[in-house]
């Protein structure tokens, strides 16, 4: 093993020396780039990039489609047909022949928890698990941590040519590759060397070592509805985790499972009282089962060691790469703020992760940040000092609060009780008088407000409150948001359009909720008021789409198809087919409407002159088929006119030639 590491490190050094001549401005990627200028007419300018011979959907109502687009300085210079743009092609212009492929604006995910998603990519992943035995096996395997060889990176400091090795602990890549990039004066060549030395063997042939006693085992994404609805218990996993505290969040993050070691660590017993806005689930004998709901989760979360700054920075990179792979170039990030979590976490992430990434040139996607509402004055002071736009990558959005919980954990707030829990109508997570006062002050200070509401009663409470705030503070362009707006009472739909409220919704939630809603609400209630995309649009509502990642995966194209087809897994027909929407409506909800929902429509959301050239090349060559079936995949993602997915690779043949030339 030691010999392989030394060998691979030597190879990395040799490759970096060989590739040093490649590290020129022709190969380096600096998304800060030259600034876009409108001081000269576009006819006197030469495009950096000319995209042509395709179907370009712009999300701009003044010119919905085109076949060509010119980019300069990271922004769209002009869009139209080839003949009207060919004068912009000159010396140094890169011409991209789409060969009939479709292009759409970079997707904007209107609701993510970006660092949480990045962290979860490296934790126990229980999404999609549909059997109790598989749930237990995954936790057991995770308790015996996998060991891999490590890829190596060699950093070349300008002028000194000194070499520095850095381990990548995210695991071994199954291929050899080289990636050249540039950030703030540091040039680097990444070399992944295939190492796979094994210390011990699992039955499946993998390698492992036992997790250190006392170390926390974290994960999530489970959905009990996939195995029939039975909630997991600590007893399921106690035998396979006897020495380690475990915390596994449900997919909606309004409920989580702790094993007995974690319950003991948090001092949760049958005498523990339910906190306001949460609950400790118990057996008929009063013993905690391990399940904690909403604010009760903090009993365990407060015991989990804080994630290090380095791990959170790694999570940002990991999450950004994952987003770019799915065509997402901008996100609205609601941070590590959930019921029961500390409201300080988003602020720590802002200063220690996002500001660091922005200043050091490590940002890969554009991020609009929302913060807990109880710290509204802190955000007001920051915006007063810095403005909303900190850079082309980082924007200060507004504040968020919670009205209720989630459907899956029976904590979404409804007028009528749950069918499977007749004494329960859900939870109101925040006192309405306190929420009103905070919203009035936040709005008065000019902040955008977004409030989580899922149940029909919760949505009505927030709509009533928003109306009261407008009456108190007067009319202005405020763009109040309701996050999720999943279940609406009769007569509520029209209020979104009438009162200018943004419905920030996540289509892929309905894939998991269809069966669950019918079981928990009954067929009639579920059919009447769930995920009313088309009705909201028809009555003038503003609709923006997102994923709520990591509750569900970040996947706009899959989500767009869901909004068009509404066919849950195992179903042959649509759930509430009258609420299916068109491809253009779904695309707009992920682009220009999503930009409008966070006040970024002047920067992103459409391929319009002056806006950032963030776009996605799709696999489809037939727009008509895309409109009919809603099926496509991401071929490439561009941010500021630069390709960021797939990553630029040096072919093996070219690498060999470079090394041979260097020898001579």
RATA-V582167 format. One line per field, one symbol per residue. phi: phi as a letter, one per 20 degrees, with the letter a starting at -180 (. if undefined). psi: psi as a letter, one per 20 degrees, with the letter a starting at -180 (. if undefined). A space follows every 10 residues. Layout:
phi: ???
psi: ???
//
This chain:
phi: .fffffffff ffffffffeg ffedffdedc fflfffcdfd fffeddffcc dbmbddeemd ffbfcbdbbd cbmncfebcr egfedffeeb fnfeddefln feccggfdef bccfffffff fddfddfnfc bgffgfffff fffdffdcfc fccdddegme ledcebedef oeeebebccd bbblndebde cedfdbfdec defenfdbbf fggnffddar nfcfffdoof ffcgffdffe cfdcfcccff geldbbddef fffffelecf efefffmabd fcffenefeo ecdlffffge gfefgfffff ffffffffff fffffenedb cddemedcgn efffgfffff fedffgfffe mefdcecded cgffdgfffg ffffednfee afdcceeacc bdebdcffel dfecfdfffe bfecdodeec gffffffffg ffffenefdc cfbdffffff gffffgffff ffenfaedlg cdenlfccfg negfffffdm eeeeccgfff feegfffffe dnffffffcd legfffffdn fedcdbdmge gcfebgffff ffffdldfgn edcfelffdf cfgffffffd cffffffcmd fedbobecgn egeebceeff dcfffffedm daceebcccl mdfcbfffde ffffffffff fffe
psi: ghghggghgg gggghhghih himrihiqon igrqqppjhq qhhjqpqhpo prlaoooijo hhnhqriqpp ppkjqpgqqb rghiiiiipa pipppooili qqprqpqooi ornghgghgh hjaoojpipj qghhggghgg hhinpqprrp qqqppopphh kqppqpqoji rpqjrprppp rpolioqqpp oppoplppgr prhjirqrqq pppiqpoqaa iqohhhkiip qrrhhhighi lijpqppoqr hikjqrpqrh gggghjkoai ipqprpkrqo pqrhjjppii pppchhhhhg hiipqqpqgg hhghhggggg hgghhjjpiq qoojalorpi qpiighhghg hhfghghghj kiphrppopq qphikhhghg hghhghrhoh aihpqofbqq rphacrghjk jqorhqrphj mijpjapohp phggggghgg gghhjjqqpp pppgrhgggh gggggghhgg hgirqrnhlq qooflhoqqp ihghhgghjk ppoornhihh hhiggggghh iqgggghhkp mmggggghkj qopqqahkpj grqomghhhg hghhhlorpi qirqomhijq rrghggghhj ehhhghikkj iigrhqmqpi rpmorpprhq johghghghj prrohqpppk jppiprqpqp qgghgggghg hhh.
//
